[in-house]
Each structure stands twice: as structure tokens, then as C-alpha cells.
Amino acid sequence: MRSPFFNNMDQGEPVPGHFALQNAKMLRVHLNGDVIARQGAMVAFQGQMDFEYQGAGGVGKFLKKALTGEGAPLMRAKGQGLLFLAHNAEDIHLFYLENEQITVNGKNILAYDAHLQTDIKRVQGAGVMSGGLFNTTIGGTGWVAVHTHGAPVMLDAGRAPTFADGDAAVAWSTSLQIGVNRTIKAAALIGRGSGEAMQLAFQGQGFVLVQSSEGPTVPDHTH
């Protein structure tokens, strides 16, 4: 799996089907066919393109998505030309899969090659009521782009036991063993402190991509 750092800007001649960073906040896709992207992520395009709603891909996946709330609304872009994608000026990180899989927090998906296979799976050891612990697996050969709230860090889980806040973990190797670590006494100090501090625990050989935030917060209502 290749993961170019988000600040390595590819300003070379575009190649059909290629994902590249126009800048740290914007993805450039040289489209010659179709690609799956987050709804509303298109900020500009050059060429001939059509956009349509992308369903969940079968009754089973539709039910999983409905029951788990995993993922963001998606669209399919078809055509030829340059497509520019972004989401709330967040940072973008690219992965190139080579006949392999990656697990992604669905709400962080920006775009991926349309021929890649996806599924929704639950983190082992996390009950339904834990919230936010259903994630999307993407597999095959092709590009995946995720958006992160702040510049992310790539952690090598093989170096030491690795833990990450469930809202901050963006993507990780499917080869990793995942568990849930709860620290009740530290609930007021770790994470958002909503009663029980909980982290995902990763073991094995692989990586974990962690954003530098637990995600955008909803401002207090004013009247």
C-alpha cells in the first residue's frame, strides 16, 4: 500500500484515472470513466461530466448503512476531464491500494475508484450503543482519498501498542487486531469526557492514520 504524504504535491502531467493533490485541501482526479465521491465535494471540473446519486449497492449494504449510520452520502461522477474535490477545506490524505484492503471511518471518505469493493463492518468488542464504531472497508487496486480535520499523523502500530480516540482514528490496516480500551477514571480528561473515555486499541503489523482533532464540534445555540 502506498500512502503519499498530504503535502507532496503532484504537479506533473495528469494521467487518466490518477488521484493527485492540487494542494493540501483539494483533490484533483483525471477522470476517464467514473469515480465515487462524497456528495457535495465537487468544487470545480473541466471537461464533460455527469453526477448522480450513488446508492448503497444492494439491499444488504443499504440495510447495513441504515442501521449503523456509517458513512457519508455518496455520488458517482462520470465523464472525461479534470475533477476537483474538497470538503470544508479539510486536509486530504491519499492511499493507493494494490490488491489489498483498508478500513476507513466512513465519514472521512472523500473519494475512491469506482471499481473498488466496499463493505460496512463493526469493530470487534464494541457494542452498537458505543457509537461511531462501524467502519467501511475498501479493497482492490486503486485510489482512496480521505479528508481529515487538521493535518493527520501516520502511526506504525507494529512499534508499540497503539491507541486512538474513536473519533480521531481515520483509517487503518485491515491486518490489525482491533479492540476497545475504556478508561473510566480518566473520562473527564480524555476525549470529550461524555461519561466514559474510550479508545480503539490496535495490535499487529500495520498503520493507523489519526487526525489532529476529534472532528468538528457543533457550536452552542444562541437565542
C-alpha positions, 0 to 999 in steps of 0.5 A: 500500500502506498500512502503519499504524504498530504503535502507532496504535491503532484504537479506533473502531467495528469494521467487518466484515472490518477488521484493527485493533490492540487494542494493540501485541501483539494483533490484533483482526479483525471477522470476517464470513466467514473469515480465515487465521491462524497456528495457535495465535494465537487468544487470545480471540473473541466471537461464533460461530466455527469453526477448522480446519486450513488446508492448503497449497492444492494439491499444488504449494504443499504440495510447495513448503512441504515442501521449503523449510520456509517458513512457519508452520502455518496455520488458517482461522477462520470465523464472525461476531464479534470475533477476537483474535490474538497470538503470544508477545506479539510486536509486530504490524505491519499492511499493507493491500494494494490490488491489489498484492503483498508478500513476507513471511518466512513465519514472521512471518505472523500473519494475512491475508484469506482471499481473498488469493493466496499463493505460496512463492518463493526469493530470487534468488542464494541457494542452498537450503543458505543457509537461511531464504531462501524467502519467501511472497508475498501479493497482492490487496486486503486485510489482512496482519498480521505479528508481529515480535520487538521493535518493527520499523523501516520502511526506504525502500530507494529512499534508499540501498542497503539491507541486512538480516540474513536473519533480521531482514528481515520483509517487503518490496516485491515491486518490489525487486531482491533479492540476497545480500551475504556478508561473510566477514571480518566473520562473527564480528561480524555476525549470529550469526557461524555461519561466514559473515555474510550479508545480503539486499541490496535495490535499487529503489523500495520498503520493507523492514520489519526487526525489532529482533532476529534472532528468538528464540534457543533457550536452552542445555540444562541437565542 
